[in-house]
Amino acid sequence: MKEINSSARIPNLLNIICAIILLIACFQTIDWFKGTAVIVLVVFQLTAITNGLKNKSFHFQHHIFRLILTAILIFFVFLT
């Protein structure tokens, strides 16, 4: 709730909604989960970048690491 009341309300709310959607996707078919997981991971990545730019705290190395980690997670999602 603290994150919803912060200055980055919309991105934080979007992250919470995406996390709930991903949790629901865990109980659906594998194809539905794969598509949802990729979309949610990309949204997480985009909101992190926009938050960093908006708050003037964009750390390039941090976002490169997040991008690599997201790519690995997407790879594992499609490996199943």
Backbone as XML, in Angstrom:
<?xml version="1.0"?>
<chain id="A" units="angstrom">
  <residue number="1" name="MET">
    <atom name="N" x="0.828" y="-1.194" z="0.000"/>
    <atom name="CA" x="0.000" y="0.000" z="0.000"/>
    <atom name="C" x="0.869" y="1.254" z="0.000"/>
  </residue>
  <residue number="2" name="LYS">
    <atom name="N" x="2.045" y="1.168" z="0.608"/>
    <atom name="CA" x="2.938" y="2.313" z="0.638"/>
    <atom name="C" x="3.372" y="2.698" z="-0.774"/>
  </residue>
  <residue number="3" name="GLU">
    <atom name="N" x="3.599" y="1.703" z="-1.624"/>
    <atom name="CA" x="4.017" y="1.962" z="-2.993"/>
    <atom name="C" x="2.917" y="2.613" z="-3.814"/>
  </residue>
  <residue number="4" name="ILE">
    <atom name="N" x="1.679" y="2.296" z="-3.535"/>
    <atom name="CA" x="0.561" y="2.886" z="-4.276"/>
    <atom name="C" x="0.452" y="4.378" z="-3.961"/>
  </residue>
  <residue number="5" name="ASN">
    <atom name="N" x="0.791" y="4.778" z="-2.753"/>
    <atom name="CA" x="0.690" y="6.180" z="-2.357"/>
    <atom name="C" x="1.919" y="7.000" z="-2.731"/>
  </residue>
  <residue number="6" name="SER">
    <atom name="N" x="2.913" y="6.385" z="-3.388"/>
    <atom name="CA" x="4.116" y="7.125" z="-3.753"/>
    <atom name="C" x="3.868" y="7.963" z="-4.998"/>
  </residue>
  <residue number="7" name="SER">
    <atom name="N" x="4.892" y="8.696" z="-5.416"/>
    <atom name="CA" x="4.745" y="9.568" z="-6.584"/>
    <atom name="C" x="4.617" y="8.776" z="-7.878"/>
  </residue>
  <residue number="8" name="ALA">
    <atom name="N" x="5.118" y="7.561" z="-7.894"/>
    <atom name="CA" x="5.036" y="6.709" z="-9.086"/>
    <atom name="C" x="3.844" y="5.763" z="-8.950"/>
  </residue>
  <residue number="9" name="ARG">
    <atom name="N" x="2.680" y="6.323" z="-8.722"/>
    <atom name="CA" x="1.488" y="5.535" z="-8.426"/>
    <atom name="C" x="1.094" y="4.611" z="-9.580"/>
  </residue>
  <residue number="10" name="ILE">
    <atom name="N" x="1.033" y="5.124" z="-10.794"/>
    <atom name="CA" x="0.554" y="4.319" z="-11.925"/>
    <atom name="C" x="1.496" y="3.162" z="-12.238"/>
  </residue>
  <residue number="11" name="PRO">
    <atom name="N" x="2.822" y="3.383" z="-12.349"/>
    <atom name="CA" x="3.696" y="2.223" z="-12.595"/>
    <atom name="C" x="3.648" y="1.181" z="-11.479"/>
  </residue>
  <residue number="12" name="ASN">
    <atom name="N" x="3.573" y="1.645" z="-10.221"/>
    <atom name="CA" x="3.500" y="0.703" z="-9.104"/>
    <atom name="C" x="2.191" y="-0.083" z="-9.122"/>
  </residue>
  <residue number="13" name="LEU">
    <atom name="N" x="1.115" y="0.590" z="-9.435"/>
    <atom name="CA" x="-0.178" y="-0.089" z="-9.541"/>
    <atom name="C" x="-0.166" y="-1.083" z="-10.696"/>
  </residue>
  <residue number="14" name="LEU">
    <atom name="N" x="0.460" y="-0.699" z="-11.807"/>
    <atom name="CA" x="0.586" y="-1.595" z="-12.949"/>
    <atom name="C" x="1.388" y="-2.845" z="-12.577"/>
  </residue>
  <residue number="15" name="ASN">
    <atom name="N" x="2.462" y="-2.675" z="-11.802"/>
    <atom name="CA" x="3.255" y="-3.823" z="-11.356"/>
    <atom name="C" x="2.441" y="-4.754" z="-10.458"/>
  </residue>
  <residue number="16" name="ILE">
    <atom name="N" x="1.640" y="-4.191" z="-9.572"/>
    <atom name="CA" x="0.816" y="-5.013" z="-8.682"/>
    <atom name="C" x="-0.224" y="-5.790" z="-9.495"/>
  </residue>
  <residue number="17" name="ILE">
    <atom name="N" x="-0.863" y="-5.129" z="-10.450"/>
    <atom name="CA" x="-1.859" y="-5.796" z="-11.304"/>
    <atom name="C" x="-1.200" y="-6.908" z="-12.112"/>
  </residue>
  <residue number="18" name="CYS">
    <atom name="N" x="-0.014" y="-6.638" z="-12.665"/>
    <atom name="CA" x="0.690" y="-7.656" z="-13.440"/>
    <atom name="C" x="1.087" y="-8.848" z="-12.569"/>
  </residue>
  <residue number="19" name="ALA">
    <atom name="N" x="1.506" y="-8.579" z="-11.347"/>
    <atom name="CA" x="1.870" y="-9.676" z="-10.448"/>
    <atom name="C" x="0.656" y="-10.546" z="-10.132"/>
  </residue>
  <residue number="20" name="ILE">
    <atom name="N" x="-0.496" y="-9.929" z="-9.929"/>
    <atom name="CA" x="-1.718" y="-10.696" z="-9.666"/>
    <atom name="C" x="-2.104" y="-11.514" z="-10.899"/>
  </residue>
  <residue number="21" name="ILE">
    <atom name="N" x="-1.994" y="-10.910" z="-12.082"/>
    <atom name="CA" x="-2.302" y="-11.630" z="-13.326"/>
    <atom name="C" x="-1.358" y="-12.815" z="-13.490"/>
  </residue>
  <residue number="22" name="LEU">
    <atom name="N" x="-0.074" y="-12.619" z="-13.197"/>
    <atom name="CA" x="0.891" y="-13.720" z="-13.308"/>
    <atom name="C" x="0.583" y="-14.826" z="-12.305"/>
  </residue>
  <residue number="23" name="LEU">
    <atom name="N" x="0.167" y="-14.455" z="-11.113"/>
    <atom name="CA" x="-0.220" y="-15.457" z="-10.119"/>
    <atom name="C" x="-1.417" y="-16.268" z="-10.602"/>
  </residue>
  <residue number="24" name="ILE">
    <atom name="N" x="-2.394" y="-15.600" z="-11.179"/>
    <atom name="CA" x="-3.562" y="-16.298" z="-11.728"/>
    <atom name="C" x="-3.151" y="-17.195" z="-12.889"/>
  </residue>
  <residue number="25" name="ALA">
    <atom name="N" x="-2.210" y="-16.728" z="-13.702"/>
    <atom name="CA" x="-1.753" y="-17.502" z="-14.859"/>
    <atom name="C" x="-1.077" y="-18.806" z="-14.448"/>
  </residue>
  <residue number="26" name="CYS">
    <atom name="N" x="-0.546" y="-18.846" z="-13.242"/>
    <atom name="CA" x="0.092" y="-20.078" z="-12.752"/>
    <atom name="C" x="-0.896" y="-21.234" z="-12.676"/>
  </residue>
  <residue number="27" name="PHE">
    <atom name="N" x="-2.175" y="-20.927" z="-12.555"/>
    <atom name="CA" x="-3.193" y="-21.963" z="-12.415"/>
    <atom name="C" x="-3.952" y="-22.225" z="-13.710"/>
  </residue>
  <residue number="28" name="GLN">
    <atom name="N" x="-3.481" y="-21.640" z="-14.805"/>
    <atom name="CA" x="-4.128" y="-21.823" z="-16.106"/>
    <atom name="C" x="-3.307" y="-22.805" z="-16.952"/>
  </residue>
  <residue number="29" name="THR">
    <atom name="N" x="-3.659" y="-22.928" z="-18.216"/>
    <atom name="CA" x="-2.922" y="-23.832" z="-19.099"/>
    <atom name="C" x="-1.512" y="-23.292" z="-19.330"/>
  </residue>
  <residue number="30" name="ILE">
    <atom name="N" x="-0.618" y="-24.175" z="-19.740"/>
    <atom name="CA" x="0.782" y="-23.786" z="-19.924"/>
    <atom name="C" x="0.937" y="-22.743" z="-21.031"/>
  </residue>
  <residue number="31" name="ASP">
    <atom name="N" x="0.149" y="-22.838" z="-22.085"/>
    <atom name="CA" x="0.242" y="-21.858" z="-23.164"/>
    <atom name="C" x="-0.202" y="-20.474" z="-22.687"/>
  </residue>
  <residue number="32" name="TRP">
    <atom name="N" x="-1.269" y="-20.428" z="-21.912"/>
    <atom name="CA" x="-1.747" y="-19.164" z="-21.367"/>
    <atom name="C" x="-0.701" y="-18.576" z="-20.430"/>
  </residue>
  <residue number="33" name="PHE">
    <atom name="N" x="-0.077" y="-19.437" z="-19.627"/>
    <atom name="CA" x="0.961" y="-18.984" z="-18.706"/>
    <atom name="C" x="2.160" y="-18.422" z="-19.452"/>
  </residue>
  <residue number="34" name="LYS">
    <atom name="N" x="2.594" y="-19.095" z="-20.516"/>
    <atom name="CA" x="3.762" y="-18.639" z="-21.270"/>
    <atom name="C" x="3.538" y="-17.241" z="-21.839"/>
  </residue>
  <residue number="35" name="GLY">
    <atom name="N" x="2.415" y="-17.050" z="-22.487"/>
    <atom name="CA" x="2.127" y="-15.745" z="-23.068"/>
    <atom name="C" x="2.021" y="-14.664" z="-22.013"/>
  </residue>
  <residue number="36" name="THR">
    <atom name="N" x="1.331" y="-14.978" z="-20.938"/>
    <atom name="CA" x="1.161" y="-14.016" z="-19.853"/>
    <atom name="C" x="2.487" y="-13.698" z="-19.182"/>
  </residue>
  <residue number="37" name="ALA">
    <atom name="N" x="3.321" y="-14.701" z="-18.964"/>
    <atom name="CA" x="4.607" y="-14.491" z="-18.300"/>
    <atom name="C" x="5.507" y="-13.568" z="-19.113"/>
  </residue>
  <residue number="38" name="VAL">
    <atom name="N" x="5.543" y="-13.762" z="-20.410"/>
    <atom name="CA" x="6.381" y="-12.913" z="-21.260"/>
    <atom name="C" x="5.894" y="-11.465" z="-21.213"/>
  </residue>
  <residue number="39" name="ILE">
    <atom name="N" x="4.588" y="-11.277" z="-21.334"/>
    <atom name="CA" x="4.033" y="-9.921" z="-21.304"/>
    <atom name="C" x="4.311" y="-9.250" z="-19.959"/>
  </residue>
  <residue number="40" name="VAL">
    <atom name="N" x="4.097" y="-9.972" z="-18.876"/>
    <atom name="CA" x="4.308" y="-9.414" z="-17.539"/>
    <atom name="C" x="5.786" y="-9.085" z="-17.307"/>
  </residue>
  <residue number="41" name="LEU">
    <atom name="N" x="6.684" y="-9.944" z="-17.738"/>
    <atom name="CA" x="8.109" y="-9.670" z="-17.563"/>
    <atom name="C" x="8.549" y="-8.439" z="-18.358"/>
  </residue>
  <residue number="42" name="VAL">
    <atom name="N" x="8.005" y="-8.273" z="-19.544"/>
    <atom name="CA" x="8.330" y="-7.088" z="-20.341"/>
    <atom name="C" x="7.761" y="-5.832" z="-19.680"/>
  </residue>
  <residue number="43" name="VAL">
    <atom name="N" x="6.547" y="-5.920" z="-19.155"/>
    <atom name="CA" x="5.952" y="-4.774" z="-18.463"/>
    <atom name="C" x="6.783" y="-4.412" z="-17.233"/>
  </residue>
  <residue number="44" name="PHE">
    <atom name="N" x="7.232" y="-5.407" z="-16.471"/>
    <atom name="CA" x="8.085" y="-5.140" z="-15.310"/>
    <atom name="C" x="9.348" y="-4.394" z="-15.740"/>
  </residue>
  <residue number="45" name="GLN">
    <atom name="N" x="9.935" y="-4.842" z="-16.843"/>
    <atom name="CA" x="11.156" y="-4.223" z="-17.354"/>
    <atom name="C" x="10.904" y="-2.770" z="-17.760"/>
  </residue>
  <residue number="46" name="LEU">
    <atom name="N" x="9.814" y="-2.545" z="-18.480"/>
    <atom name="CA" x="9.498" y="-1.193" z="-18.944"/>
    <atom name="C" x="9.172" y="-0.245" z="-17.798"/>
  </residue>
  <residue number="47" name="THR">
    <atom name="N" x="8.440" y="-0.733" z="-16.805"/>
    <atom name="CA" x="8.126" y="0.148" z="-15.668"/>
    <atom name="C" x="9.373" y="0.462" z="-14.850"/>
  </residue>
  <residue number="48" name="ALA">
    <atom name="N" x="10.297" y="-0.478" z="-14.761"/>
    <atom name="CA" x="11.549" y="-0.202" z="-14.047"/>
    <atom name="C" x="12.355" y="0.875" z="-14.766"/>
  </residue>
  <residue number="49" name="ILE">
    <atom name="N" x="12.391" y="0.798" z="-16.084"/>
    <atom name="CA" x="13.124" y="1.805" z="-16.861"/>
    <atom name="C" x="12.460" y="3.173" z="-16.725"/>
  </residue>
  <residue number="50" name="THR">
    <atom name="N" x="11.137" y="3.208" z="-16.860"/>
    <atom name="CA" x="10.445" y="4.497" z="-16.760"/>
    <atom name="C" x="10.552" y="5.086" z="-15.353"/>
  </residue>
  <residue number="51" name="ASN">
    <atom name="N" x="10.491" y="4.247" z="-14.323"/>
    <atom name="CA" x="10.670" y="4.743" z="-12.955"/>
    <atom name="C" x="12.068" y="5.323" z="-12.761"/>
  </residue>
  <residue number="52" name="GLY">
    <atom name="N" x="13.075" y="4.629" z="-13.291"/>
    <atom name="CA" x="14.446" y="5.113" z="-13.174"/>
    <atom name="C" x="14.644" y="6.442" z="-13.872"/>
  </residue>
  <residue number="53" name="LEU">
    <atom name="N" x="14.076" y="6.580" z="-15.063"/>
    <atom name="CA" x="14.208" y="7.830" z="-15.806"/>
    <atom name="C" x="13.413" y="8.958" z="-15.156"/>
  </residue>
  <residue number="54" name="LYS">
    <atom name="N" x="12.220" y="8.638" z="-14.679"/>
    <atom name="CA" x="11.364" y="9.652" z="-14.070"/>
    <atom name="C" x="11.965" y="10.192" z="-12.767"/>
  </residue>
  <residue number="55" name="ASN">
    <atom name="N" x="12.545" y="9.296" z="-11.977"/>
    <atom name="CA" x="13.106" y="9.688" z="-10.682"/>
    <atom name="C" x="14.559" y="10.130" z="-10.772"/>
  </residue>
  <residue number="56" name="LYS">
    <atom name="N" x="15.082" y="10.190" z="-11.996"/>
    <atom name="CA" x="16.478" y="10.571" z="-12.234"/>
    <atom name="C" x="17.439" y="9.680" z="-11.454"/>
  </residue>
  <residue number="57" name="SER">
    <atom name="N" x="17.105" y="8.406" z="-11.375"/>
    <atom name="CA" x="17.976" y="7.440" z="-10.708"/>
    <atom name="C" x="18.195" y="6.229" z="-11.614"/>
  </residue>
  <residue number="58" name="PHE">
    <atom name="N" x="18.369" y="6.501" z="-12.897"/>
    <atom name="CA" x="18.566" y="5.444" z="-13.873"/>
    <atom name="C" x="20.001" y="4.945" z="-13.767"/>
  </residue>
  <residue number="59" name="HIS">
    <atom name="N" x="20.161" y="3.677" z="-13.421"/>
    <atom name="CA" x="21.475" y="3.049" z="-13.311"/>
    <atom name="C" x="21.592" y="2.026" z="-14.435"/>
  </residue>
  <residue number="60" name="PHE">
    <atom name="N" x="22.400" y="2.362" z="-15.413"/>
    <atom name="CA" x="22.523" y="1.561" z="-16.626"/>
    <atom name="C" x="22.865" y="0.105" z="-16.324"/>
  </residue>
  <residue number="61" name="GLN">
    <atom name="N" x="23.850" y="-0.125" z="-15.456"/>
    <atom name="CA" x="24.270" y="-1.495" z="-15.137"/>
    <atom name="C" x="23.141" y="-2.295" z="-14.494"/>
  </residue>
  <residue number="62" name="HIS">
    <atom name="N" x="22.375" y="-1.646" z="-13.660"/>
    <atom name="CA" x="21.246" y="-2.318" z="-13.008"/>
    <atom name="C" x="20.224" y="-2.781" z="-14.049"/>
  </residue>
  <residue number="63" name="HIS">
    <atom name="N" x="19.928" y="-1.917" z="-15.004"/>
    <atom name="CA" x="18.922" y="-2.264" z="-16.009"/>
    <atom name="C" x="19.446" y="-3.298" z="-17.006"/>
  </residue>
  <residue number="64" name="ILE">
    <atom name="N" x="20.730" y="-3.288" z="-17.283"/>
    <atom name="CA" x="21.319" y="-4.335" z="-18.121"/>
    <atom name="C" x="21.199" y="-5.686" z="-17.412"/>
  </residue>
  <residue number="65" name="PHE">
    <atom name="N" x="21.497" y="-5.704" z="-16.114"/>
    <atom name="CA" x="21.359" y="-6.938" z="-15.337"/>
    <atom name="C" x="19.905" y="-7.415" z="-15.334"/>
  </residue>
  <residue number="66" name="ARG">
    <atom name="N" x="18.963" y="-6.489" z="-15.135"/>
    <atom name="CA" x="17.533" y="-6.850" z="-15.158"/>
    <atom name="C" x="17.134" y="-7.405" z="-16.510"/>
  </residue>
  <residue number="67" name="LEU">
    <atom name="N" x="17.649" y="-6.783" z="-17.592"/>
    <atom name="CA" x="17.342" y="-7.241" z="-18.945"/>
    <atom name="C" x="17.866" y="-8.652" z="-19.180"/>
  </residue>
  <residue number="68" name="ILE">
    <atom name="N" x="19.079" y="-8.919" z="-18.734"/>
    <atom name="CA" x="19.651" y="-10.265" z="-18.873"/>
    <atom name="C" x="18.849" y="-11.262" z="-18.058"/>
  </residue>
  <residue number="69" name="LEU">
    <atom name="N" x="18.510" y="-10.919" z="-16.832"/>
    <atom name="CA" x="17.720" y="-11.809" z="-15.987"/>
    <atom name="C" x="16.339" y="-12.068" z="-16.594"/>
  </residue>
  <residue number="70" name="THR">
    <atom name="N" x="15.710" y="-11.027" z="-17.138"/>
    <atom name="CA" x="14.407" y="-11.183" z="-17.790"/>
    <atom name="C" x="14.518" y="-12.092" z="-19.001"/>
  </residue>
  <residue number="71" name="ALA">
    <atom name="N" x="15.573" y="-11.930" z="-19.792"/>
    <atom name="CA" x="15.777" y="-12.786" z="-20.970"/>
    <atom name="C" x="15.965" y="-14.247" z="-20.551"/>
  </residue>
  <residue number="72" name="ILE">
    <atom name="N" x="16.695" y="-14.474" z="-19.462"/>
    <atom name="CA" x="16.884" y="-15.848" z="-18.960"/>
    <atom name="C" x="15.552" y="-16.430" z="-18.499"/>
  </residue>
  <residue number="73" name="LEU">
    <atom name="N" x="14.755" y="-15.647" z="-17.787"/>
    <atom name="CA" x="13.453" y="-16.140" z="-17.335"/>
    <atom name="C" x="12.528" y="-16.457" z="-18.512"/>
  </residue>
  <residue number="74" name="ILE">
    <atom name="N" x="12.534" y="-15.601" z="-19.526"/>
    <atom name="CA" x="11.719" y="-15.863" z="-20.717"/>
    <atom name="C" x="12.202" y="-17.124" z="-21.414"/>
  </residue>
  <residue number="75" name="PHE">
    <atom name="N" x="13.517" y="-17.318" z="-21.479"/>
    <atom name="CA" x="14.083" y="-18.548" z="-22.062"/>
    <atom name="C" x="13.585" y="-19.775" z="-21.303"/>
  </residue>
  <residue number="76" name="PHE">
    <atom name="N" x="13.609" y="-19.714" z="-19.967"/>
    <atom name="CA" x="13.143" y="-20.854" z="-19.174"/>
    <atom name="C" x="11.647" y="-21.093" z="-19.328"/>
  </residue>
  <residue number="77" name="VAL">
    <atom name="N" x="10.885" y="-20.015" z="-19.509"/>
    <atom name="CA" x="9.447" y="-20.174" z="-19.713"/>
    <atom name="C" x="9.180" y="-20.964" z="-20.982"/>
  </residue>
  <residue number="78" name="PHE">
    <atom name="N" x="9.919" y="-20.661" z="-22.044"/>
    <atom name="CA" x="9.692" y="-21.366" z="-23.312"/>
    <atom name="C" x="10.436" y="-22.692" z="-23.395"/>
  </residue>
  <residue number="79" name="LEU">
    <atom name="N" x="11.308" y="-22.964" z="-22.430"/>
    <atom name="CA" x="12.013" y="-24.244" z="-22.395"/>
    <atom name="C" x="11.080" y="-25.366" z="-21.975"/>
  </residue>
  <residue number="80" name="THR">
    <atom name="N" x="10.044" y="-25.036" z="-21.209"/>
    <atom name="CA" x="9.116" y="-26.064" z="-20.714"/>
    <atom name="C" x="8.186" y="-26.532" z="-21.786"/>
  </residue>
</chain>
